[in-house]
Structure formats: C-alpha cells, structure tokens
Amino acid sequence: MTEAQRLAAVRRYDILGTPPDGADDATSQRYATRLGNRIQALAHTHDLIAEEERRGARLDELARGQVTQLVGMESPRVELSGPSLMVTPAAAQNIGLALHELASNAA
C-alpha cells in the first residue's frame, strides 16, 4: 500500500462517518461511495506524481487510471490514443478529477 493509499484510507474513515445533515441511509451510502471514489482518484493521481519524482504525471497513465477505475478499458466506449505528455502536478490533480467525474457520469 502506498503512502497516498494509506492517507486515502484514513481520510475515508474520518469522513465517511459524517454524512450530510438530514441524509437518510441510502443517501448517506451514495454520498460515502462517491466521496470514497473521489479520494481514490486523488490518491491515484498522487501516486503517479510520486512515481515521476514530483515533476508531474504522464497524461496517458492518468487517463487510463481514472477511466479504468470506473468503466474499464475493455469497454467499447473507451479509446485512448495520442502521445505521452507530461503535465504539472497541479494540472494532473485537476485533470485527474475531471476525468474521474466524466468517467463516473458515463458509468
């Protein structure tokens, strides 16, 4: 387990015990699941940044990791192509979350 995964697990434990005010059990479960998935998406991005010695992340690996987490690469709806580009850490975080949201809405 990487440092980012351990941090995500601790955060998930802290946060999931406190759903939004007035939420019923089903809403609380959906909230907890979505929040946990977002934390995992951030942890994946941080792992990629750490692998590149904090210089950034490769866009193809970032996209592959975010999309396969929810949709799967074997899906006929997913096709990744293009050159391998390095993006800054800040860009990786923003692009990673955007890709996660797009994939979760498409799933």
C-alpha positions as CSV (number, residue, x, y, z in Angstrom):
1,M,0.0,0.0,0.0
2,T,1.4,3.4,-1.0
3,E,1.5,6.4,1.2
4,A,-1.3,8.1,-0.8
5,Q,-3.4,4.9,-0.4
6,R,-2.9,4.9,3.4
7,L,-3.8,8.6,3.6
8,A,-6.9,8.0,1.5
9,A,-7.9,5.1,3.8
10,V,-7.5,7.3,6.9
11,R,-9.4,10.2,5.2
12,R,-12.2,7.8,4.2
13,Y,-12.5,6.5,7.7
14,D,-12.7,10.0,9.1
15,I,-15.1,11.4,6.5
16,L,-17.5,8.5,5.9
17,G,-18.7,8.6,9.5
18,T,-20.2,12.1,8.9
19,P,-22.7,12.1,6.1
20,P,-24.5,15.4,5.2
21,D,-27.1,16.7,7.7
22,G,-30.6,15.3,7.2
23,A,-29.5,12.5,4.9
24,D,-31.3,9.1,5.0
25,D,-29.3,5.8,4.9
26,A,-29.5,5.4,1.1
27,T,-28.4,9.0,0.6
28,S,-25.6,8.6,3.1
29,Q,-24.4,5.4,1.4
30,R,-24.3,7.1,-2.0
31,Y,-22.5,10.1,-0.5
32,A,-20.0,7.9,1.2
33,T,-19.3,5.9,-2.0
34,R,-18.9,8.9,-4.2
35,L,-16.6,10.6,-1.7
36,G,-14.6,7.5,-1.3
37,N,-14.2,7.2,-5.1
38,R,-13.0,10.8,-5.4
39,I,-10.4,10.2,-2.6
40,Q,-9.2,7.1,-4.5
41,A,-9.0,9.2,-7.7
42,L,-6.8,11.8,-5.9
43,A,-4.7,9.0,-4.4
44,H,-4.1,7.5,-7.8
45,T,-3.0,10.9,-9.2
46,H,-0.7,11.4,-6.2
47,D,0.9,8.0,-6.8
48,L,1.6,8.9,-10.5
49,I,3.1,12.3,-9.4
50,A,5.3,10.5,-6.8
51,E,6.5,8.0,-9.4
52,E,7.7,10.9,-11.5
53,E,9.6,12.4,-8.6
54,R,7.1,15.1,-8.1
55,R,7.7,16.6,-11.6
56,G,4.1,15.8,-12.7
57,A,2.3,12.9,-14.3
58,R,2.0,11.3,-17.7
59,L,-1.4,12.2,-19.2
60,D,-1.9,8.7,-20.8
61,E,-1.3,7.0,-17.4
62,L,-3.5,9.5,-15.6
63,A,-6.4,9.0,-18.1
64,R,-6.0,5.2,-18.1
65,G,-6.1,5.0,-14.3
66,Q,-9.1,7.3,-13.9
67,V,-11.2,5.7,-16.6
68,T,-10.4,2.0,-15.9
69,Q,-11.3,2.5,-12.2
70,L,-15.0,3.0,-13.2
71,V,-15.6,2.0,-16.8
72,G,-12.8,-0.4,-17.7
73,M,-10.5,-0.3,-20.8
74,E,-12.2,-3.3,-22.4
75,S,-15.4,-1.2,-22.8
76,P,-16.1,-0.4,-26.5
77,R,-16.9,3.1,-25.3
78,V,-13.3,3.8,-24.3
79,E,-10.5,4.6,-26.6
80,L,-7.2,6.3,-25.5
81,S,-4.7,7.4,-28.1
82,G,-2.1,10.1,-28.6
83,P,1.4,11.0,-27.5
84,S,2.6,10.6,-23.9
85,L,2.6,14.1,-22.4
86,M,3.9,15.1,-19.0
87,V,1.6,17.6,-17.1
88,T,2.5,19.5,-14.0
89,P,1.3,18.2,-10.6
90,A,-1.4,20.9,-10.3
91,A,-2.7,20.1,-13.8
92,A,-2.6,16.4,-13.0
93,Q,-4.8,16.8,-10.0
94,N,-7.3,18.9,-11.9
95,I,-7.3,16.8,-15.0
96,G,-7.5,13.6,-12.9
97,L,-10.6,14.8,-11.0
98,A,-12.2,16.0,-14.2
99,L,-11.6,12.6,-15.9
100,H,-12.9,10.8,-12.8
101,E,-16.1,12.9,-12.9
102,L,-16.6,12.2,-16.6
103,A,-16.0,8.5,-16.2
104,S,-18.3,8.3,-13.2
105,N,-21.1,10.1,-15.0
106,A,-20.6,7.8,-18.0
107,A,-20.5,4.6,-15.9
